[in-house]
Amino acid sequence: MITLLTVREAAARRILFLPHALGQMNAPDRMISIYEVREVIFHGVVIEDYPTDVRGHSCLMLGFGQGKRPIHVVCAPQADYLAIITAYLPGPARWEPDWRTRR
């Protein structure tokens, strides 16, 4: 299982935003800033672990951005960097009010 320490150590080396992540972050209905993603990484929690992800072992993190809005970040710690795979705003149709539990 990926731990917070593993994520934060990789992020301290370098954070790499994959093209998909940047596209999702810049969607007009999201507008998630790099600062907000960093807040999730350094102050959020790991809520799901994806050991068999085709992009490599990754995890889903929950944190809060501007205006305390919930943000989910999928990331994959590597030896030299933390890859940000995607970032999005979780919605109530798919998530319980705690933003940690899938419906």
RAGI-V11115 format. One line per field, one symbol per residue. burial: + if it has 24 or more other C-alpha atoms within 12 Angstrom, else -. A space follows every 10 residues. Layout:
# RAGI-V11115
burial: ???
This chain:
# RAGI-V11115
burial: -+++-+++-+ +---+++--- ++-++----+ -+++-+++++ ++-++++++- ------++++ +++++----+ ++++++++-- -+++++++++ --------++ ---
